[in-house]
Amino acid sequence: MRIELPDMAATAALGAAIAARLHVGDVVALSGGLGAGKTTLARAIIAALGHSGEVPSPSFAIIETYEPPAVRLPLVHADFYRLERPEEADEIGLDDYREGAVLIAEWPEHAGGFAHEPACLSIRLEIEETARIAIVEAGADWLGRLP
């Protein structure tokens, strides 16, 4: 599925649509080049889950967590850009963070990827002439609840 995101309102709407359909155990894997809008979409999803405060980019911390009641579901926001090897995701305890939570993963390929998981919604963001484009691929668990 290909979704045009001509402005911030469209990105916020996509984030809200995704947030409305999230279940514990889901992964939203956001890929694309620098400046493609991964963190912007992650922030839109987190805001739509109810978080009203600042959403820092986890580029340096690698992992930021959000817990109810600040958000509807327990959430892990990870930015794997700085990982040099996929095994480093295990070393920082990613599986422990993910247990009972939703994972929003920026640069998922640096952590070995998640597209093979049935609960993964993969979104590749690209910049075209006048808009960003979201190319969405859904794992089996997302069929029937795609935004």
Order of alpha helices (4+ residues) and beta strands (2+ residues): beta-alpha-beta-alpha-beta-beta-alpha-alpha-beta-beta-beta
